Amino acid sequence: VSDTDTFEAVQTTSASAHAVSDSDTVVIRPETTPEWSRRNFIKGVIASGVTVSGAVYFGPALAPPQPLSAQGVPRLITLNVNGQTRRVDVLPGETLAMTLRYKLGLTGTKLGCDRGECGACTVLISGTTHYSCSTLTQRVRDRKITTVEGLESPDGNLHPVQQAFVDELGPQCGFCTPGQVMSAVALLEANPNPTRAEARVAMSGNLCRCGAYDHYLNGVMRAAGESQNG
């Protein structure tokens, strides 16, 4: 071999070595190397997506049924409304006013401000007045709820407060009247013989757009007097 020639040993995939010149290039590829391409990559992504999608859409259908719940809170609950047991589907953030009106059909409970200011949505919960627009239904599952629909007697007669309001011409537009009635009922149950000043304080949480406050107070005092006489 002359001095001008240069040889180097290059390891190949076989066990023997071959002498090559500097001008030659040897690329060694393992025989098992997969042939990656853009097409194969896209095919793999699509195939994996189909598998995941199938698990998402068909998994719940194949899974055993679970109790109806949301955020760890049971949605199907039992309420005691006007002396009746009612089963109702209630969301965690649902207010009592929404449940009464839209789930149970008790539309005597009015939604005015929907922020606990006007008192049109007043109901009794265990005998105490509450703004139902600011009370979560989930919080009153074990308590007695009374709405204006539950005040009439079994024979269909008006509650004494309702009759007194009619006699004193309390309502004008009538929108606030159910809330006014519920506040008056709670007052007379706690204090059957209030003074007019005490009645005014007890009714102060109920706003009247028509300004018929004196008529409502007259109705409260009339109902109190009739209950004392009766």
Secondary structure as UniProt FT lines:
FT   TURN            3..4
FT   STRAND          8..11
FT   STRAND          17..20
FT   TURN            22..23
FT   TURN            31..32
FT   HELIX           38..62
FT   STRAND          69..70
FT   TURN            71..72
FT   STRAND          73..74
FT   STRAND          76..81
FT   TURN            82..83
FT   STRAND          84..89
FT   TURN            92..93
FT   HELIX           96..98
FT   HELIX           99..103
FT   TURN            107..108
FT   TURN            120..121
FT   STRAND          122..125
FT   TURN            126..127
FT   STRAND          128..131
FT   HELIX           132..134
FT   HELIX           137..140
FT   TURN            141..142
FT   STRAND          144..146
FT   HELIX           148..150
FT   TURN            154..155
FT   HELIX           160..167
FT   TURN            168..169
FT   HELIX           177..190
FT   HELIX           196..202
FT   TURN            203..205
FT   TURN            209..210
FT   HELIX           213..229
//
